[in-house]
């Protein structure tokens, strides 16, 4: 969802990160290819992509009598060749749900996205979620079911969660929430409203990564035009749902000021996916009123990142903390695209068997926005 920002405040400065920029190729033709910069100076870690096109589903499109939209998470199912996609409808327009999508893409381009199935998510009692008791934001296909996350509700003191569901949407189990993430009435600690569990990834080892979009209250401010924000990432044992470690991802400052008088602007991390057990691709999504969205894909490396699970407050911390290293690998506007509110990202397979990267947008069920998909052929990627 679109966010607002808070003024920057002082906090302990972490060690620097390495950020490389992509080349502005200004090309959106089908088949346009480009090499990314060498992440962290290692060209073998780079990704080479070929643009395959855009497909839009207009706001207001109905499926099974329920409005389609709010796509906030996406993952590929190799068994069906389809994708699962979660809607962030808070059981207001219809029951909280995920979709099975057929993405029609091959070497000739992205030709369509269609709904195969709609599945209602169930609460612990086996019932559809009541209105505003859940905020689905992320989804991944795991070995033992469908992993999905709810952002919670900071204003209502509704805690975020990660759960595993069966293919029919029924509750299976829930992951343990570290206490520092729990919302508080005085806003002294815990998640900020609408800036909580947006990111979910499953590593080849089975470990599960979960991230917040921007800093917890005790960890510092939201991003501003001059300073970034410290997003915590939880590393879970996927089999037990127990936390193993926490890391810091440094969200960049807001890259674009609002052009509308008195307009808001923001930046955050609404999604990531795992390339291996320590490298992830992350979406940084910013919005500026009067301008629109900036979407950048970053590679992060957690190899040398400090485990901060024992640090109650990053803002009050006096220890040296090494955050995740990050390096920009793709800027959608720099290659001539005009992105909407991208919140979903998945690696997958095209109809011809080629590796692809699919991005999807959350239209906020707004008439002024759209559900947008971008597809890229993955010509090369880092080796595990």
ChimeraX attribute file (.defattr): number of C-alpha atoms within 10 A of each C-alpha:
attribute: neighborCount
match mode: 1-to-1
recipient: residues
	/A:1	16
	/A:2	19
	/A:3	15
	/A:4	16
	/A:5	16
	/A:6	12
	/A:7	11
	/A:8	16
	/A:9	12
	/A:10	10
	/A:11	18
	/A:12	15
	/A:13	12
	/A:14	15
	/A:15	11
	/A:16	12
	/A:17	16
	/A:18	13
	/A:19	18
	/A:20	18
	/A:21	16
	/A:22	20
	/A:23	15
	/A:24	14
	/A:25	13
	/A:26	13
	/A:27	16
	/A:28	17
	/A:29	14
	/A:30	17
	/A:31	17
	/A:32	16
	/A:33	19
	/A:34	19
	/A:35	17
	/A:36	20
	/A:37	22
	/A:38	18
	/A:39	24
	/A:40	19
	/A:41	13
	/A:42	10
	/A:43	13
	/A:44	12
	/A:45	18
	/A:46	21
	/A:47	20
	/A:48	17
	/A:49	23
	/A:50	22
	/A:51	24
	/A:52	25
	/A:53	21
	/A:54	21
	/A:55	18
	/A:56	14
	/A:57	16
	/A:58	18
	/A:59	19
	/A:60	14
	/A:61	13
	/A:62	11
	/A:63	14
	/A:64	9
	/A:65	9
	/A:66	13
	/A:67	15
	/A:68	24
	/A:69	27
	/A:70	27
	/A:71	29
	/A:72	29
	/A:73	33
	/A:74	31
	/A:75	25
	/A:76	22
	/A:77	17
	/A:78	11
	/A:79	6
	/A:80	9
	/A:81	15
	/A:82	22
	/A:83	25
	/A:84	24
	/A:85	29
	/A:86	29
	/A:87	25
	/A:88	27
	/A:89	26
	/A:90	21
	/A:91	21
	/A:92	13
	/A:93	13
	/A:94	17
	/A:95	19
	/A:96	27
	/A:97	21
	/A:98	26
	/A:99	20
	/A:100	21
	/A:101	21
	/A:102	18
	/A:103	24
	/A:104	15
	/A:105	24
	/A:106	20
	/A:107	17
	/A:108	10
	/A:109	20
	/A:110	22
	/A:111	14
	/A:112	14
	/A:113	17
	/A:114	14
	/A:115	17
	/A:116	13
	/A:117	13
	/A:118	19
	/A:119	17
	/A:120	19
	/A:121	24
	/A:122	21
	/A:123	19
	/A:124	12
	/A:125	9
	/A:126	11
	/A:127	13
	/A:128	18
	/A:129	22
	/A:130	15
	/A:131	15
	/A:132	15
	/A:133	18
	/A:134	23
	/A:135	25
	/A:136	30
	/A:137	32
	/A:138	33
	/A:139	29
	/A:140	26
	/A:141	21
	/A:142	19
	/A:143	11
	/A:144	13
	/A:145	19
	/A:146	21
	/A:147	25
	/A:148	27
	/A:149	27
	/A:150	23
	/A:151	27
	/A:152	27
	/A:153	21
	/A:154	21
	/A:155	14
	/A:156	13
	/A:157	16
	/A:158	20
	/A:159	21
	/A:160	23
	/A:161	22
	/A:162	23
	/A:163	19
	/A:164	23
	/A:165	22
	/A:166	15
	/A:167	14
	/A:168	14
	/A:169	21
	/A:170	21
	/A:171	20
	/A:172	16
	/A:173	16
	/A:174	18
	/A:175	19
	/A:176	14
	/A:177	16
	/A:178	13
	/A:179	10
	/A:180	19
	/A:181	21
	/A:182	19
	/A:183	26
	/A:184	19
	/A:185	11
	/A:186	7
	/A:187	16
	/A:188	13
	/A:189	19
	/A:190	24
	/A:191	31
	/A:192	25
	/A:193	18
	/A:194	20
	/A:195	26
	/A:196	32
	/A:197	31
	/A:198	31
	/A:199	28
	/A:200	26
	/A:201	28
	/A:202	26
	/A:203	19
	/A:204	13
	/A:205	10
	/A:206	15
	/A:207	19
	/A:208	26
	/A:209	25
	/A:210	24
	/A:211	25
	/A:212	28
	/A:213	29
	/A:214	30
	/A:215	28
	/A:216	30
	/A:217	21
	/A:218	19
	/A:219	26
	/A:220	22
	/A:221	22
	/A:222	29
	/A:223	29
	/A:224	23
	/A:225	17
	/A:226	11
	/A:227	16
	/A:228	21
	/A:229	27
	/A:230	27
	/A:231	25
	/A:232	26
	/A:233	23
	/A:234	24
	/A:235	23
	/A:236	21
	/A:237	17
	/A:238	21
	/A:239	13
	/A:240	12
	/A:241	19
	/A:242	17
	/A:243	19
	/A:244	14
	/A:245	16
	/A:246	22
	/A:247	24
	/A:248	27
	/A:249	28
	/A:250	24
	/A:251	23
	/A:252	20
	/A:253	18
	/A:254	26
	/A:255	19
	/A:256	19
	/A:257	18
	/A:258	18
	/A:259	14
	/A:260	11
	/A:261	8
	/A:262	8
	/A:263	13
	/A:264	18
	/A:265	27
	/A:266	25
	/A:267	31
	/A:268	30
	/A:269	29
	/A:270	30
	/A:271	30
	/A:272	29
	/A:273	25
	/A:274	22
	/A:275	21
	/A:276	15
	/A:277	18
	/A:278	16
	/A:279	21
	/A:280	21
	/A:281	22
	/A:282	24
	/A:283	27
	/A:284	24
	/A:285	27
	/A:286	27
	/A:287	25
	/A:288	23
	/A:289	17
	/A:290	14
	/A:291	14
	/A:292	17
	/A:293	24
	/A:294	24
	/A:295	24
	/A:296	20
	/A:297	20
	/A:298	24
	/A:299	26
	/A:300	27
	/A:301	22
	/A:302	19
	/A:303	12
	/A:304	12
	/A:305	17
	/A:306	16
	/A:307	19
	/A:308	21
	/A:309	19
	/A:310	9
	/A:311	16
	/A:312	14
	/A:313	18
	/A:314	23
	/A:315	20
	/A:316	14
	/A:317	15
	/A:318	12
	/A:319	11
	/A:320	11
	/A:321	19
	/A:322	19
	/A:323	26
	/A:324	25
	/A:325	24
	/A:326	25
	/A:327	25
	/A:328	24
	/A:329	24
	/A:330	25
	/A:331	21
	/A:332	19
	/A:333	17
	/A:334	18
	/A:335	19
	/A:336	14
	/A:337	17
	/A:338	12
	/A:339	21
	/A:340	21
	/A:341	27
	/A:342	29
	/A:343	28
	/A:344	28
	/A:345	29
	/A:346	25
	/A:347	21
	/A:348	21
	/A:349	23
	/A:350	23
	/A:351	14
	/A:352	9
	/A:353	12
	/A:354	14
	/A:355	19
	/A:356	22
	/A:357	19
	/A:358	26
	/A:359	21
	/A:360	27
	/A:361	25
	/A:362	27
	/A:363	27
	/A:364	21
	/A:365	21
	/A:366	14
	/A:367	10
	/A:368	9
	/A:369	15
	/A:370	22
	/A:371	24
	/A:372	22
	/A:373	25
	/A:374	21
	/A:375	28
	/A:376	28
	/A:377	26
	/A:378	19
	/A:379	15
	/A:380	15
	/A:381	14
	/A:382	14
	/A:383	9
	/A:384	10
